[in-house]
Amino acid sequence: MPLEGVPVNDPILSTDHDDSGTAFRPLYVTRVTVEGGSSAHGRATGRARSSDGALDLELRMPAELGGDATAPNPEQLFAAAYAASFHGALSLVARQHLLDPGPITVEASVTFGRDPADGGYQLRADLVVTWPGVEQDTAAPLLAQATALCPYAKMTRQGIPATINLAP
């Protein structure tokens, strides 16, 4: 098992790198624990901490759901992660095409709502990319490449393998 927070190998982050295979190859593992707080709307408040200490913050409910909105909520954290991941993927693709990724901005909008299929909860995520100085015809295929490269875009499109287990 890879050491937490330590890259397994120096990853070659490139869309041109042939890294095909039949098994998932971990490059990085992190762990975050959420504990404490109350819950409402099936939502937890409390404290989120990463095992390496880099992340340590309170979670609060948004005002729209009856909370005090004095700290981030899970949707904001997901939006930040998705936007950052897509920004990184698009920046890599831009550099490969000799374009300046500096002016790129990515805005993520994450919506929490009712799932009409089962009455539970569902998320919707939307990205808006702004890339001043790059024409639509140039940007569109690069956005498609970044979408294929970005693990968060892949997750929102396909889902991810996941397990939920009760600790002994």
Secondary structure, 3 states (H helix, E strand, C coil): CCCCCCCCCCCCCCCCCCCCCCCCCCCCCCCEEEECCCEECCEECEEEEECCCCCEEEECCCHHHCCCCCCCCHHHHHHHHHHHHHHHHHHHHHHHCCCCCCCCEEEEEEEEEECCCCCCEEEEEEEEEECCCCCHHHHHHHHHHHHHHCHHHHHHHHCCCCCCCCCC
